[in-house]
Amino acid sequence: MQPPVNLTAKPLKHTKQYSSALTLMRIPFSVYLMPVFWFALSTLQQVDVWRAAMVFLILHVFVYPASNGYNSYYDRDEGSIGGLKNPPRVNRQLMHLVLLFDVCAVLLGLLLSPLFACLVALYLLISKAYSYEGIRLKKHPVASTFVVTFFQGAFTYAMVQVGVGLSLPQVLKTPNVWFALVSTLFLCGSYPLTQIYQHEEDSRRGDRTLSLLLGIKGTYLFAALSLLAGAALLLWLYFAMNQMRSIFIFLTCTAPILYFFTGWVLRAQHDLRVVNYENTMRMNKISSLCISAAFVAIMLAN
């Protein structure tokens, strides 16, 4: 007599696989990309709250996680990645979710405007070129840095403003384009720091990231110069526009970033073990929350 067939085993297995795949989408990790969203809103005179909420939903719940999932699918990381200290194993269900999130992002974008949906679609395509084995921008440190910092910075800044109702001519006016450049400079500073603890795994996989090219000391120096350039340009723009209150808010809110980053660099001079996943994520969290707080406060104050 044969044992009874467990009819629930297969559905449960698929549920676990999709749950594992959803974990690799790293939706909570999208919080680290919030500053560009708040920055783009903080420079506007008026903000349509409903449209802004839709843009936030599309970017942080669908677009960024879809990019994260696609990146994980081709990288098949065995070590820690952004937002996950011990990532689960990649499965085919991950690609199902990536495609579903892609479609949802573009369709929801159409509710706001055809142009915004096109910008979302372009962002999704570019993000896939970063990891896709046929292109794999990650193997080219300078090209990948330019693409990532431009599209996660200035391009996303413009995309947010288009999403909340601005036309392209309005987005491309000065000083708005200079603010967009600030967002790219900030990304240029934070991007190599996200790679600083992955040198061994990136080398094993054949990827030549900017951080790997610069080395640990070079990465810290490059990040410091880029962040300094972005902050200097932003403060000059605020000064030129007579927004002294914005200068005070920004400097106050971002002081913890300077404190942690300086301490981290000094500790790394004596012990390279501090150049690890935990401190990298701590740096990301502090900088994201502090910069977001600055731009939200500036937006409310203005």
C-alpha positions in Angstrom: 0.0 0.0 0.0 1.5 3.3 -1.1 1.7 6.3 1.3 -0.9 9.1 0.7 0.2 11.9 -1.6 0.8 15.2 0.1 -1.1 17.6 -2.1 0.1 20.7 -0.2 3.8 20.0 -0.5 4.3 21.5 -4.0 2.4 24.7 -3.3 4.3 25.2 -0.1 7.6 24.7 -1.9 6.6 27.3 -4.5 5.5 29.7 -1.8 8.9 29.4 -0.1 10.7 29.9 -3.4 8.8 33.1 -4.1 9.4 34.3 -0.6 13.1 33.7 -1.0 13.0 35.5 -4.3 11.2 38.4 -2.8 13.9 38.7 -0.1 16.4 39.1 -2.9 14.4 42.1 -4.3 15.6 43.9 -1.1 12.6 46.3 -0.9 13.8 47.8 2.4 17.2 48.5 0.8 15.4 51.1 -1.4 15.4 53.4 1.6 19.0 54.2 0.8 17.9 55.8 -2.4 15.3 58.1 -0.9 17.4 61.3 -0.7 17.2 61.9 -4.4 13.4 61.7 -4.3 13.2 64.2 -1.4 15.8 66.4 -3.0 13.9 66.6 -6.2 10.7 67.7 -4.3 12.6 70.1 -2.0 13.5 72.4 -4.9 9.9 72.8 -6.1 7.6 75.6 -5.1 4.5 73.4 -5.0 4.1 69.6 -4.8 1.1 67.5 -5.7 1.0 65.1 -2.8 -1.0 62.4 -4.6 1.4 62.4 -7.6 4.4 62.5 -5.3 3.1 59.5 -3.4 2.6 57.6 -6.6 6.2 58.4 -7.8 7.5 57.2 -4.4 5.6 53.9 -4.7 6.7 53.3 -8.3 10.4 54.0 -7.6 10.9 52.5 -4.1 8.5 49.5 -4.3 8.8 48.5 -7.9 11.7 50.1 -9.9 14.6 49.8 -7.4 13.6 46.3 -6.1 13.3 45.1 -9.7 16.9 46.4 -10.4 18.1 44.7 -7.1 16.5 41.4 -8.1 17.9 41.4 -11.6 21.4 42.3 -10.2 21.2 39.4 -7.7 20.0 37.0 -10.4 23.1 37.4 -12.5 25.6 38.0 -9.7 24.5 35.0 -7.6 26.3 36.5 -4.6 27.5 34.1 -1.9 28.6 36.8 0.5 26.9 39.8 1.9 25.1 42.3 -0.4 23.5 45.6 0.2 20.7 45.1 2.7 21.3 41.3 3.2 24.1 39.9 5.3 23.3 36.3 4.3 21.4 36.3 1.0 19.3 33.3 0.0 20.1 31.2 -3.0 19.0 32.6 -6.4 16.1 30.7 -8.1 14.1 31.1 -11.3 11.2 32.6 -9.4 13.3 35.7 -8.8 13.2 36.5 -12.5 9.4 36.1 -12.5 9.2 38.7 -9.8 11.6 41.0 -11.6 9.5 41.0 -14.8 6.3 41.4 -12.8 7.7 44.4 -10.9 9.0 45.9 -14.3 5.5 45.7 -15.8 3.8 47.1 -12.7 6.3 50.0 -12.6 5.7 51.0 -16.3 1.9 50.5 -16.1 1.6 52.6 -12.9 3.9 55.2 -14.5 1.4 55.6 -17.4 -1.2 56.7 -14.8 1.0 59.8 -14.2 2.2 60.5 -17.8 3.5 58.7 -20.9 6.8 60.6 -20.5 7.3 59.4 -17.0 6.5 55.8 -18.0 9.1 56.0 -20.7 11.7 57.4 -18.3 10.9 54.5 -15.9 11.3 52.0 -18.7 14.6 53.5 -19.7 15.9 53.4 -16.2 14.9 49.7 -15.9 16.7 48.8 -19.1 19.9 50.7 -18.1 19.9 49.0 -14.7 19.8 45.6 -16.4 22.8 46.5 -18.6 24.7 46.9 -15.3 24.5 43.2 -14.5 23.4 41.4 -17.7 26.2 38.9 -18.7 26.1 40.0 -22.3 26.9 43.6 -21.4 28.0 43.6 -17.7 28.9 47.2 -17.1 30.2 46.1 -13.7 33.4 44.9 -15.5 34.1 48.4 -16.6 34.8 50.6 -13.5 34.6 54.1 -15.1 31.7 53.4 -17.4 29.6 51.7 -14.7 30.3 54.5 -12.2 29.2 57.1 -14.7 26.0 55.2 -15.7 25.0 54.4 -12.1 25.7 57.9 -10.7 24.0 59.6 -13.6 20.9 57.4 -13.7 20.5 57.1 -9.9 21.3 60.8 -9.5 20.5 63.4 -12.1 18.2 61.2 -14.2 16.2 60.1 -11.2 16.0 63.7 -9.9 14.5 64.7 -13.3 12.3 61.6 -13.4 10.7 62.5 -10.0 9.9 66.0 -11.1 8.4 64.8 -14.4 6.3 62.4 -12.3 4.9 65.1 -10.1 3.9 67.1 -13.1 6.8 69.2 -14.5 7.5 69.4 -18.2 10.9 68.7 -19.6 11.7 72.4 -20.4 10.9 73.2 -16.7 13.1 70.4 -15.5 16.0 71.5 -17.7 15.9 75.2 -16.5 18.7 76.6 -14.4 19.3 76.4 -11.5 17.4 73.1 -11.6 20.0 71.4 -13.7 22.7 72.3 -11.2 20.6 70.7 -8.4 20.4 67.6 -10.6 24.2 67.7 -10.8 24.4 67.8 -7.0 22.5 64.6 -6.8 24.9 62.9 -9.1 27.9 64.1 -7.1 26.4 62.7 -3.9 25.8 59.4 -5.6 29.4 59.5 -7.0 30.5 59.7 -3.3 28.3 57.0 -1.9 28.4 54.5 -4.8 32.1 53.3 -4.4 31.6 53.0 -0.6 28.9 50.3 -1.2 31.6 48.2 -3.0 34.5 48.7 -0.5 33.9 45.5 1.4 33.4 43.3 -1.6 36.8 43.4 -3.3 37.5 39.7 -2.8 34.2 38.6 -4.2 34.2 41.1 -7.1 37.8 39.9 -8.0 36.7 36.3 -8.0 33.8 37.0 -10.3 35.9 39.0 -12.7 34.2 42.4 -12.0 36.4 45.5 -11.9 34.5 47.9 -9.7 35.6 51.5 -9.1 36.4 50.7 -5.5 38.5 47.7 -6.5 40.4 49.9 -8.9 41.0 52.6 -6.4 41.7 50.4 -3.4 40.4 51.1 0.1 42.3 54.3 0.7 41.6 55.6 -2.8 37.9 54.7 -2.3 37.7 56.8 0.9 39.5 59.7 -0.8 37.3 59.6 -3.9 34.1 59.4 -1.8 35.2 62.3 0.4 36.1 64.6 -2.6 32.8 63.7 -4.4 30.7 64.3 -1.3 32.5 67.6 -0.6 32.1 68.8 -4.2 28.3 68.0 -4.1 27.9 69.7 -0.7 29.9 72.8 -1.8 27.8 73.2 -5.0 24.6 72.7 -3.1 25.5 75.3 -0.4 26.6 77.7 -3.1 23.3 77.3 -4.9 21.4 77.9 -1.7 23.5 81.0 -1.0 23.0 82.4 -4.5 19.2 82.0 -4.1 19.4 83.6 -0.6 18.2 80.4 1.1 20.2 80.8 4.3 17.8 78.7 6.3 18.3 75.8 3.9 22.1 76.1 4.5 21.6 75.9 8.2 19.2 72.9 8.0 21.5 71.0 5.6 24.6 71.5 7.7 22.9 70.6 10.9 21.2 67.4 9.6 24.3 66.1 7.8 26.7 66.6 10.7 26.3 62.9 11.8 27.5 61.8 8.4 30.7 63.7 8.7 31.2 62.4 12.2 30.8 58.7 11.3 32.6 58.9 8.0 35.7 60.6 9.5 35.8 58.1 12.4 35.4 55.2 10.0 38.3 56.4 7.8 40.5 57.0 10.8 39.8 53.5 12.3 40.5 51.9 8.9 44.0 53.4 8.9 44.9 51.1 11.9 42.6 48.1 11.3 41.2 47.1 7.9 38.8 44.8 9.6 36.5 47.8 10.1 36.1 47.9 6.3 33.2 45.4 6.5 29.6 44.9 5.6 28.3 46.2 9.0 30.0 49.6 8.8 29.2 50.0 5.1 25.5 49.5 5.8 25.8 51.8 8.9 27.3 54.5 6.7 24.5 54.0 4.1 21.8 54.2 6.7 23.2 57.3 8.4 23.8 59.2 5.2 20.4 58.2 3.7 18.4 59.1 6.8 20.3 62.3 7.5 20.2 63.7 4.0 16.5 62.7 3.6 15.7 64.5 6.8 17.6 67.6 5.6 15.6 67.8 2.4 12.3 67.0 4.0 12.9 69.8 6.6 13.9 72.2 3.8 10.8 71.3 1.8 8.6 71.9 4.8 10.4 75.1 5.8 10.0 76.6 2.3 
